[in-house]
Amino acid sequence: MYKRVIPLLAFFIAFASLCSAQSDFLLLRQNMQHTLDSITAADALPGATLAAVLPDGRLISLASGWEDVELQKPMPVGGQMFTGSTGKTFVSAVVLQLVAEGKLSLDDKVATFFQGTSDAWFQRLPNAAELTVRSLMNHTSGLPRYIFQEAFLKAVKADPLRSWAPQECLAVLLDLPPTHAVAKGWGYSDTNYLLLGLIIEKLTGDSFYNQAQTRLLSPFNLRHTYPSAQRALPGLVQGYIGEDNFFGLPKKTVDNGLYAMNPQFEWCGGGFVTNVEDMAYWMKWLHSGKVLSPEMHAQLAAAVDFRTGQPAAAGYGLGTFVWQSELGKFLGHAGLMPGYLTQVEYSENYGFAIAMQTNTDQGMGRRHHAHVQRFARLIAGFLEHGFAADEQAIRDNFKKQEGCWNQGSIDCYMTAYLQSDSIRTISRAGITYGYDTIRQNYLKYYPPGKMGRLHSDNFSLTRLSDNYYYVVGRFNLVYPEREEPVQGYFSVIMQKIGGRWLMVSDHSG
C-alpha cells in the first residue's frame, strides 16, 4: 500500500505545481495585455502589437487598438508591419555567417570588393579608402545618411513610386565630406548597410533577399517575414504618418492594398515586412546560439561608444544596440518606416525576447524603448517568482530525501531520482548507471538499522536552464556506532520533468 501512495502523492504534487505555474503564466499575460492597452490609450496610438518569447519558448502575443481607426477595424494579433531598421539584424547575421565561413574578414577593406570599372563610383564615397567591413557594421564609417540628403528627399517627393538601385541611393553622397574619420567617431547611417548588401551579393553571386531566405527566414520558420520590395505588401496593416512627415506622404499609408510609396529603396537598411511574433522568435534565436557561433555572437555584441566609436560596455555592436538596465544586459534594435515603428529587445540575463510594433510613426519611437522595458520588468518578475519556486522545490526535494533516509526507507529515498537507465551516481566505488542498479546498491550497503541519521546543508544552486539546476551541498551522516558525523560533499544535476525536479546525476565523496 505504501508503494502505491508515493507515486499517487507525487502525481498530485506535480499536478498542483503545474496548475500554479499555468495560473501565474495567465496572470502575466493578463498584466501584459492591460499594460499594452494603457500604453495605446496614453500615447493615443491607433494600434499596437506585442510578442514575448520566454526562456522556455512559450509565446505571448497581444494586440491593442485599431488596424484602421476610421473603419473601426481591430488590430489583429500578429498583424504585419515594416521591420524598419530592425531588419539590419538579418543583414548582420548573414555577414557574420559569411565571416565564419571564411568568405571575408571583419577587418577587410571595403574597397577590395569594389575594384571593377563599374564600381568606379565607390572611390568617390567619403572615407572610401579606409572603410572596413567592421566600420560599416558598427556605424563608425563616417558615411553620412543618404536617406536625409536633400537630393534624395527631393527625388522621393517628386516620384514616390520610383525604384532605386542601391548605387543610385549612394550616388547622393559622392564627393561629400565624411562626418568623421573611420573608427574615430560614431554616427548611425543606413548607408553602411547598403554597402554591406552589395558585398553580400558580390561574395555569394546571389541576391541578399535570397541569402536571407535560405540562411535565416526558412530555417527559423519566420513565415510572416518577407522582403518589402514593392508597393503591394500582403497582410500589411494600415499605417498612420505622424507629425514628422519627411517624405510628404498621405496621412494613411495604405490605399487599395498599396503602400503610399515604393519602399524598395530601404533594402538592407531594413527592407522587410514582419510581425512581432517572428521578430520576438528571431531575437531569441539570434542571441541564444541558434544562428551564430559563440565567437561570431561575441563579435556581434562587441559594442562601441556612441560618441567616440571606441570599444565600450554599452553602445552599438555589429548590428545591435547593447545596453545595461536594472535587469542586466540587453541587446536589441529599433526600426522606423513611414507609418510604422518596431522595437525588439533581448534580455541576456533572463533569456527572453520582446518585440513591439505600432501602426504609427508618431514620436519616432522615442518612447518605445521605455515601453518595452515595462514589459521586460513584468516578465522578469514572473521569472524570478518561478526561479524562487524552483529553488524551493529543489530544497524541499532534498529535505524529503533526508526524511526518507532517516525513516529507513530506501524506496522513499529513491523517489528523488529519475527512474531511468540513463541516470548515474559517482562515488569512491566508481560510477553506477541506472535507477534499479543504484537502488540495489543502496539496499546492499545501507540495510535497515545501519543507515544512520542524514542531514544536508551548505546548499549552492546554479540555474543552468529552465529545466536544469546544478546543486552543490554537504552531507552529514551519523552512523549508529559512531558519535562523530561523517561529512562529505555532493554535486547533483537536477532536471525538471513533468513539473518535478529529479536527480539525473549524483557525485558525492
C-alpha positions in Angstrom: 0.0 0.0 0.0 2.8 2.4 0.9 4.5 1.9 -2.5 1.2 2.9 -4.2 0.7 6.0 -2.1 4.1 7.5 -3.0 3.5 7.7 -6.9 -0.1 8.9 -6.3 1.1 11.7 -4.0 3.9 12.6 -6.4 1.3 12.9 -9.2 -0.9 15.3 -7.2 2.1 17.4 -6.1 3.2 17.7 -9.8 -0.3 18.4 -10.9 -0.7 21.2 -8.3 2.6 22.7 -9.3 1.6 22.6 -13.0 -1.7 24.3 -12.2 0.0 27.0 -10.2 2.6 27.7 -12.9 -0.2 27.9 -15.5 -2.1 30.3 -13.3 1.0 32.5 -13.0 1.5 32.5 -16.7 -2.1 33.5 -17.4 -1.7 36.3 -14.9 1.4 37.5 -16.6 -0.4 37.5 -20.0 -3.3 39.5 -18.4 -1.0 42.1 -16.9 0.9 42.5 -20.2 -2.4 43.0 -22.1 -3.5 45.6 -19.6 -0.1 47.3 -19.9 -0.4 47.3 -23.7 -3.9 48.7 -23.6 -2.8 51.5 -21.2 0.1 52.4 -23.5 -2.1 52.5 -26.6 -4.5 54.8 -24.8 -1.9 57.0 -23.1 0.1 57.6 -26.3 -3.0 57.9 -28.5 -1.8 55.2 -30.7 -4.1 53.8 -33.5 -2.9 50.3 -32.6 -0.1 48.2 -31.3 1.1 44.6 -31.2 3.4 42.9 -28.8 5.0 39.5 -28.5 7.3 37.9 -26.0 9.1 34.6 -26.1 10.0 33.3 -22.7 13.2 31.3 -21.9 11.3 28.0 -22.3 10.0 29.1 -25.7 6.4 29.9 -24.7 4.9 32.7 -26.7 2.7 35.6 -25.6 1.2 37.5 -28.5 -1.1 40.5 -27.9 -2.8 43.3 -29.8 -4.5 46.5 -28.8 -6.4 49.3 -30.6 -7.2 49.6 -34.2 -5.7 48.5 -37.5 -7.9 51.1 -39.2 -9.3 53.8 -36.9 -11.8 55.2 -39.4 -13.2 51.7 -40.3 -13.1 50.6 -36.6 -11.2 47.5 -37.7 -9.4 46.0 -34.6 -5.7 45.4 -34.7 -5.2 41.7 -35.3 -2.8 39.7 -33.1 0.3 39.2 -35.2 -0.6 42.0 -37.6 2.2 42.6 -40.1 4.1 45.8 -40.3 7.5 47.0 -41.6 10.7 46.0 -39.7 12.3 49.3 -40.4 15.9 49.2 -39.2 15.4 46.1 -37.1 15.8 44.4 -40.5 19.5 45.2 -40.2 19.8 42.3 -37.8 19.2 40.0 -40.7 21.9 41.7 -42.8 24.3 41.5 -39.8 23.6 37.7 -39.3 24.3 36.9 -43.0 27.6 38.9 -42.9 28.7 37.2 -39.7 27.9 33.8 -41.2 30.0 34.6 -44.2 32.8 35.6 -41.9 32.5 32.3 -40.1 32.7 30.5 -43.5 35.9 32.3 -44.3 34.4 34.4 -47.2 35.6 37.7 -45.7 37.1 39.3 -42.6 35.6 42.0 -40.4 38.8 44.0 -40.9 38.8 43.7 -44.7 38.9 47.0 -46.5 35.6 47.6 -48.3 37.4 48.9 -51.3 38.7 45.4 -52.1 35.1 44.4 -53.1 34.7 47.3 -55.5 37.6 47.0 -57.9 35.8 46.8 -61.3 35.2 49.6 -63.8 31.5 49.5 -63.0 32.4 50.3 -59.4 34.4 53.4 -60.1 31.8 55.4 -58.2 32.9 53.8 -54.9 36.1 55.8 -54.8 34.1 59.0 -54.6 32.4 58.0 -51.3 33.6 59.7 -48.1 36.4 57.7 -46.4 36.4 55.2 -49.3 40.0 54.0 -49.0 39.8 53.5 -45.2 36.4 51.8 -44.8 36.3 48.3 -43.3 33.5 45.8 -43.0 33.5 46.3 -39.2 33.2 50.1 -39.6 30.1 49.6 -41.8 28.5 47.1 -39.3 29.0 49.3 -36.2 28.4 52.6 -37.9 31.9 54.0 -37.3 32.5 54.6 -41.0 31.9 58.3 -41.1 29.5 57.9 -44.0 26.6 60.3 -44.0 22.9 59.1 -44.1 21.8 59.0 -47.8 18.2 59.0 -46.8 18.2 62.5 -45.4 20.3 64.1 -48.2 18.3 66.9 -49.9 18.8 65.4 -53.3 17.3 62.1 -52.2 14.4 63.6 -50.3 13.6 65.9 -53.3 13.6 62.9 -55.7 11.4 60.8 -53.5 8.9 63.6 -53.0 8.8 64.2 -56.8 8.3 60.5 -57.6 7.5 58.3 -54.6 6.8 55.3 -56.8 10.3 55.2 -58.2 12.5 52.1 -57.9 16.1 52.8 -56.7 19.2 50.7 -57.3 21.5 50.8 -54.2 24.1 52.6 -56.3 21.6 55.3 -57.1 20.9 55.8 -53.3 24.6 56.0 -52.7 25.2 58.4 -55.5 23.7 61.3 -53.5 26.8 61.0 -51.2 29.5 61.2 -53.9 32.2 63.7 -53.1 30.7 64.7 -49.8 32.9 65.1 -46.7 32.8 62.4 -44.1 31.2 63.0 -40.7 34.4 61.7 -39.0 37.4 59.6 -39.7 36.9 55.8 -39.8 36.7 54.3 -36.2 37.2 57.8 -34.8 33.5 58.6 -34.0 30.0 57.1 -34.4 27.0 58.0 -36.5 24.1 55.8 -37.3 23.7 55.5 -41.1 21.6 53.3 -43.4 24.3 53.9 -46.0 26.6 51.4 -44.2 24.1 48.6 -44.7 23.5 49.2 -48.4 27.2 48.7 -48.9 27.1 45.5 -46.8 24.2 44.3 -49.0 26.3 44.9 -52.1 29.3 43.0 -50.5 27.0 40.0 -49.7 25.8 39.8 -53.3 29.3 40.1 -54.7 30.6 37.3 -52.4 27.6 34.9 -52.9 26.6 35.6 -56.5 23.1 35.7 -55.2 20.6 38.4 -54.1 20.7 39.5 -50.5 17.0 38.6 -50.1 17.6 35.0 -51.4 20.5 34.7 -48.9 18.3 35.9 -46.1 15.5 33.5 -47.1 17.9 30.5 -47.4 20.0 31.2 -44.3 17.5 32.7 -41.9 13.8 33.0 -42.8 13.2 29.5 -43.9 15.4 27.6 -41.4 13.9 29.5 -38.5 10.3 29.4 -39.9 9.9 33.1 -39.9 6.9 32.7 -42.2 5.4 36.2 -41.6 8.5 37.9 -42.7 9.2 38.8 -46.4 11.0 41.5 -48.5 9.3 44.9 -48.8 10.4 45.2 -52.4 7.2 46.5 -53.9 4.1 48.6 -53.0 1.7 45.6 -52.8 2.6 44.0 -49.5 0.2 41.2 -48.5 -1.0 41.4 -44.9 0.4 44.9 -44.2 -1.9 46.7 -41.8 -2.9 50.3 -42.2 -0.3 52.8 -41.1 -0.6 56.4 -39.9 2.0 59.1 -40.6 3.0 61.3 -37.6 4.0 64.9 -37.5 7.5 64.4 -38.9 6.4 63.6 -42.4 9.8 63.9 -44.2 8.6 62.2 -47.4 5.4 64.2 -47.7 3.2 61.1 -47.7 -0.6 61.0 -47.1 -1.8 60.5 -43.5 -2.9 56.9 -44.1 -0.2 54.8 -45.8 -2.2 52.0 -47.4 -4.8 52.6 -50.1 -6.4 49.8 -52.1 -3.8 47.4 -50.9 -0.9 49.6 -52.0 1.6 51.3 -49.8 1.8 55.1 -50.4 5.4 54.9 -51.8 7.7 52.3 -53.2 9.6 51.0 -50.1 12.1 49.1 -52.2 14.8 51.7 -51.7 15.2 50.6 -48.0 16.7 47.2 -48.9 19.4 46.3 -46.5 18.7 49.3 -44.3 15.6 47.4 -43.1 13.7 46.1 -46.1 11.2 43.6 -44.7 7.5 43.2 -43.6 7.2 41.1 -40.5 5.2 40.7 -37.3 6.0 40.8 -33.6 5.9 37.0 -33.3 8.5 36.4 -35.9 10.7 39.2 -34.5 10.5 38.0 -30.9 11.4 34.5 -32.0 14.2 35.9 -34.2 15.7 37.8 -31.3 15.5 34.7 -29.1 17.3 32.5 -31.8 19.8 35.2 -32.7 21.0 35.7 -29.2 20.8 32.2 -27.8 23.2 30.4 -30.0 20.9 29.1 -32.8 22.1 31.5 -35.6 25.7 32.3 -34.9 28.7 30.5 -33.3 29.7 31.8 -29.8 32.7 33.5 -31.4 30.6 35.3 -34.0 28.0 36.3 -31.4 30.7 37.8 -29.3 31.7 40.0 -32.3 28.0 40.9 -32.8 27.7 42.1 -29.2 31.1 43.9 -29.0 29.9 47.5 -28.6 31.5 50.8 -29.4 30.7 54.1 -27.7 28.1 56.4 -29.3 30.5 59.4 -29.2 34.0 58.1 -29.7 33.4 54.9 -31.6 35.8 53.1 -29.3 35.1 49.8 -27.5 32.7 50.2 -24.6 30.4 48.1 -22.4 27.4 49.7 -23.9 26.7 51.3 -27.3 26.4 49.7 -30.8 27.7 46.3 -31.8 27.7 44.7 -35.3 24.0 45.3 -36.0 22.7 45.6 -32.5 22.4 48.1 -29.7 23.9 47.0 -26.4 22.9 48.4 -23.0 22.6 47.7 -19.3 19.5 48.2 -17.2 18.5 47.2 -13.7 17.6 43.8 -15.3 21.1 43.3 -16.7 22.4 43.3 -20.2 20.1 43.8 -23.2 20.6 43.6 -27.0 18.1 44.9 -29.5 17.2 47.4 -32.2 14.6 50.0 -33.2 13.1 50.5 -36.6 11.0 53.1 -38.5 9.3 53.1 -41.8 6.8 55.9 -42.5 3.6 54.9 -40.7 5.2 52.2 -38.5 7.6 51.6 -35.6 9.3 48.5 -34.4 11.3 47.8 -31.2 13.0 44.4 -30.5 14.9 43.6 -27.3 16.5 40.5 -25.8 17.5 40.0 -22.1 20.8 38.2 -21.8 20.4 37.6 -18.1 16.9 36.2 -18.3 16.8 34.8 -21.8 13.5 36.3 -23.0 12.8 38.4 -26.1 10.2 41.1 -26.7 9.0 42.7 -29.9 6.6 45.7 -30.1 5.1 47.4 -33.2 2.8 50.3 -33.7 1.0 51.4 -36.9 2.1 55.0 -36.5 5.5 56.7 -36.5 4.3 59.5 -34.3 7.0 60.3 -31.8 9.6 58.5 -34.0 9.9 55.7 -31.4 11.4 57.8 -28.6 9.1 56.2 -26.0 9.1 52.6 -27.4 12.2 51.5 -25.6 10.7 52.6 -22.3 7.5 50.8 -23.1 9.3 47.6 -23.9 11.3 47.8 -20.7 7.9 48.0 -18.8 7.1 44.6 -20.3 10.6 43.4 -19.5 10.1 44.1 -15.8 6.8 42.2 -15.8 8.4 39.2 -17.4 11.5 39.3 -15.1 9.2 39.4 -12.1 7.3 36.4 -13.4 10.6 34.5 -14.0 12.1 35.5 -10.6 9.0 34.1 -8.9 9.4 30.9 -10.9 13.1 30.7 -10.1 12.4 31.1 -6.4 9.7 28.4 -6.6 12.0 26.1 -8.5 14.8 26.5 -6.0 12.4 26.0 -3.1 11.1 22.8 -4.7 14.7 21.5 -5.1 15.5 22.3 -1.4 12.2 20.6 -0.4 13.3 17.6 -2.5 16.5 17.2 -0.5 14.6 17.7 2.7 12.1 15.0 1.8 15.0 12.7 0.8 16.7 13.4 4.1 13.4 12.4 5.9 13.1 9.2 3.9 16.7 8.2 4.8 16.1 8.9 8.5 12.9 6.7 8.3 15.0 3.9 7.0 13.2 3.7 3.6 15.5 3.4 0.5 12.5 3.2 -1.8 11.2 6.5 -0.5 14.7 8.0 -0.8 15.0 6.9 -4.4 11.9 8.9 -5.4 14.2 11.9 -5.7 15.9 10.2 -8.7 14.7 9.9 -12.3 13.6 6.4 -12.9 15.8 5.8 -16.0 18.7 3.7 -17.1 20.5 6.9 -18.1 21.0 8.3 -14.6 24.3 7.8 -12.7 25.9 8.1 -9.3 29.7 8.7 -8.8 31.4 7.8 -5.6 34.6 6.2 -4.3 33.2 2.9 -5.5 33.1 4.2 -9.1 30.3 5.1 -11.5 26.9 3.4 -11.2 24.4 3.6 -14.0 20.6 3.1 -13.9 17.9 3.6 -11.4 17.5 -0.1 -10.5 21.2 -0.7 -10.0 21.6 2.4 -7.9 18.6 1.3 -5.7 20.1 -2.2 -5.3 23.5 -0.8 -4.2 21.8 1.4 -1.6 19.8 -1.6 -0.3 23.0 -3.6 -0.2 25.3 -1.1 1.6 22.7 0.6 3.8 20.4 -2.1 5.2 17.7 -1.1 7.8 19.2 -0.3 11.1 22.6 0.8 9.7 21.5 3.8 7.7 22.1 6.3 10.5 20.9 9.9 10.5 21.3 12.2 7.5 21.4 15.9 7.4 22.3 18.0 4.3 23.3 21.7 4.4 25.5 24.4 2.7 23.5 24.3 -0.5 24.5 26.3 -3.6 22.1 26.2 -6.5 23.1 27.3 -10.0 20.4 27.6 -12.7 21.7 26.1 -16.0 18.5 26.5 -18.0 14.7 26.4 -17.4 14.9 22.6 -16.9 18.3 22.1 -15.3 20.0 23.1 -12.0 23.4 22.3 -10.7 23.3 21.8 -6.9 26.3 21.6 -4.6 26.0 20.8 -0.9 27.3 19.0 2.2 26.0 15.8 3.7 26.4 14.9 7.4 25.8 11.3 8.2 25.8 9.9 11.8 26.1 6.1 12.0 24.7 4.2 14.9 28.1 3.0 16.0 29.8 6.4 15.7 29.3 9.7 17.6 31.1 12.0 15.1 29.3 12.6 11.8 30.8 11.6 8.5 30.9 14.6 6.3 31.3 14.9 2.6 30.2 17.0 -0.4 27.9 16.2 -3.3 27.2 17.8 -6.6 24.0 17.0 -8.4 22.4 17.7 -11.7 18.6 18.2 -11.3 16.2 18.0 -14.2 12.6 19.3 -14.3 10.3 16.6 -15.7 6.5 16.8 -15.5 6.7 19.6 -13.0 9.0 17.7 -10.7 12.7 18.2 -10.0 14.6 14.9 -10.2 18.2 13.9 -9.9 19.9 12.7 -13.1 23.5 12.7 -11.9 24.8 12.5 -8.3 28.5 12.8 -7.5 29.4 12.5 -3.8 32.5 11.9 -1.8 
